[in-house]
Amino acid sequence: DGMAGGMLHRLANYRNGWKREATLEYFEPEKNKTYEGTVDIGIINDYSIQSAQKSFFAIGKTPGAWAGSSLENYFDSESNRLVIQTNKSDNDYKIREYLIDGLLGDTSVGRSAITPCILFLDGEYWGVYMLRAEYDDTFIQEKYGIAGEDIVFSSDDSFDGLYDFVTTNDMSNGENYAAVEAMMDMQSYLDYFCSNMYLANAMYGNRSGEVWRTVNNNGGEYTDGRWRWLIGSMESTIANGMNGEVSTPTIDTFLQPGVTEDKFLQSLLRSSTFKQQLSDTMKNMSENIFNKERTDKILNRVTKKMEKTAMNSYERYHGSPEEEFYSSEVEKIQKFFEERGTYILRYTEEFVK
């Protein structure tokens, strides 16, 4: 039966890459409709492809037709593509991405614009989804207030220059390390790396984020031509049981292959300055970014927003949840933050040594 089920999944029509023309309407939280247009829709081949609730994409037929609607923040300005995504391995509770988005607001690592939305398909309630802006030139220009600047991402060959310099030069040499700091925003990288480690991201290295810079160096805060980091998918974090026991508060996230086999990071670790910066960043995260008062406050805010709607979505696909279904998960997240600091600071000390 297992083999037959696997074969059916591989042959299922949702793997055909089909697109269908549809009318897409969008209603703001205030209930007013701000967009109606013709799009091509299809199913995204991601983590949720074999789940009952699947992710969708919509490609707008008329570029820019969503101007004036909140959808303007989520449509990709170059591909006209809108991602209507499940919360992947956190789809039952739909809490971690929104929680982390709030928590990282006081760090220098960039984050995509995300928001929960309710989807109706041919008038039928289809559950709760997430709109996520894709990283592109327009997103960077608007987020950092640098309209008109030319942007390049790490997929561009110019990132190879930084990577090669870091991995082929001795970073214990102060002049070499200073040259690297002139090429990249080191605190942005440290906030990116340390937040992934602190939050026990089981997929670090597999679902990495993005790196960007301006082409020109105009000397501005974000227009200095240095590389900066953007966070990737973060649902496989904070004691998410869907990952097994690899996101627990006691896990040593530094031991995963995404860290141990990262030549860029391992070379930076030869610098005593970098090691001190890494330790200082993790200490700041423990004391200020992820302290109990702050995490409880943001967790309570996100819970009030997501609990009822996540439970309704769960019921749509799986039946009525247990009474403690959501509250027990929130308690598990609280426990993670209560315990995590002690362990990650110890692991950090071992790591930099």
Rosetta blueprint (number, residue, H / E / L):
1 D L
2 G H
3 M H
4 A H
5 G H
6 G H
7 M H
8 L H
9 H H
10 R H
11 L H
12 A L
13 N H
14 Y H
15 R H
16 N L
17 G L
18 W L
19 K L
20 R E
21 E E
22 A E
23 T E
24 L E
25 E E
26 Y E
27 F E
28 E L
29 P L
30 E L
31 K L
32 N L
33 K E
34 T E
35 Y E
36 E E
37 G E
38 T E
39 V E
40 D E
41 I E
42 G E
43 I E
44 I L
45 N L
46 D L
47 Y L
48 S L
49 I L
50 Q L
51 S L
52 A L
53 Q L
54 K L
55 S L
56 F E
57 F E
58 A E
59 I E
60 G E
61 K L
62 T L
63 P L
64 G L
65 A L
66 W L
67 A L
68 G L
69 S L
70 S H
71 L H
72 E H
73 N H
74 Y L
75 F L
76 D L
77 S L
78 E L
79 S L
80 N L
81 R E
82 L E
83 V E
84 I E
85 Q E
86 T L
87 N L
88 K H
89 S H
90 D H
91 N L
92 D L
93 Y L
94 K L
95 I L
96 R H
97 E H
98 Y H
99 L H
100 I H
101 D H
102 G H
103 L H
104 L H
105 G H
106 D H
107 T L
108 S L
109 V L
110 G E
111 R L
112 S L
113 A L
114 I E
115 T E
116 P E
117 C E
118 I E
119 L E
120 F E
121 L E
122 D L
123 G L
124 E E
125 Y E
126 W E
127 G E
128 V E
129 Y E
130 M E
131 L E
132 R E
133 A L
134 E L
135 Y L
136 D L
137 D H
138 T H
139 F H
140 I H
141 Q H
142 E H
143 K H
144 Y L
145 G L
146 I L
147 A L
148 G L
149 E L
150 D L
151 I E
152 V E
153 F E
154 S L
155 S L
156 D L
157 D L
158 S H
159 F H
160 D H
161 G H
162 L H
163 Y H
164 D H
165 F H
166 V H
167 T H
168 T H
169 N L
170 D L
171 M L
172 S L
173 N L
174 G H
175 E H
176 N H
177 Y H
178 A H
179 A H
180 V H
181 E H
182 A H
183 M H
184 M E
185 D L
186 M H
187 Q H
188 S H
189 Y H
190 L H
191 D H
192 Y H
193 F H
194 C H
195 S H
196 N H
197 M H
198 Y H
199 L L
200 A L
201 N L
202 A L
203 M L
204 Y L
205 G L
206 N L
207 R L
208 S L
209 G L
210 E E
211 V E
212 W E
213 R E
214 T E
215 V L
216 N L
217 N L
218 N L
219 G L
220 G L
221 E L
222 Y L
223 T L
224 D L
225 G L
226 R L
227 W E
228 R E
229 W E
230 L E
231 I L
232 G L
233 S L
234 M L
235 E L
236 S L
237 T L
238 I L
239 A L
240 N L
241 G H
242 M H
243 N H
244 G L
245 E L
246 V L
247 S L
248 T L
249 P L
250 T L
251 I L
252 D L
253 T H
254 F H
255 L H
256 Q L
257 P H
258 G H
259 V H
260 T H
261 E L
262 D L
263 K H
264 F H
265 L H
266 Q H
267 S H
268 L H
269 L L
270 R L
271 S L
272 S H
273 T H
274 F H
275 K H
276 Q H
277 Q H
278 L H
279 S H
280 D H
281 T H
282 M H
283 K H
284 N H
285 M H
286 S H
287 E H
288 N H
289 I H
290 F L
291 N L
292 K H
293 E H
294 R H
295 T H
296 D H
297 K H
298 I H
299 L H
300 N H
301 R H
302 V H
303 T H
304 K H
305 K H
306 M H
307 E H
308 K H
309 T H
310 A H
311 M H
312 N H
313 S H
314 Y H
315 E H
316 R H
317 Y H
318 H H
319 G L
320 S L
321 P L
322 E L
323 E L
324 E L
325 F H
326 Y H
327 S H
328 S H
329 E H
330 V H
331 E H
332 K H
333 I H
334 Q H
335 K H
336 F H
337 F H
338 E H
339 E H
340 R H
341 G H
342 T H
343 Y H
344 I H
345 L H
346 R H
347 Y H
348 T H
349 E H
350 E H
351 F H
352 V H
353 K L
